[in-house]
């Protein structure tokens, strides 16, 4: 039987996609040369999660239909760099046996989660 073999991407509406791509490249170092971000499988450091949240969940703003989660190799360094650049960063950081998490808000008001999988730069 045919089956799903992995997560293919996330598709988010934006008021100004070009400006948002430029912002992500400037602050997170990810480019979109073909109109989307691509992360080669060789560079992936952990499992990719797809999770459903109740509409009433406050894990991310209820007005936001989806939340991006990016894997990182050094959560603290990246969040500190974003703070230095004046980006709205949630001061809360959480640690679990499967990794560490932090959050920031992009220029269009989207809450974005960063995940440093266990074993990555620890």
Buried (B, 14 or more C-beta within 10 A) or exposed (E): EEEEEEEEEEEBEEEEBEEBBBBBBEBBEEEBEEEEBEEEEEEEBBEEEEEEEEEEEEEBEEEEEEBBBBBBEBBEEBBEBBEEEEBEBBEEBEEEEEBBBBBBBBBBEBBBBBBBBEEBEE
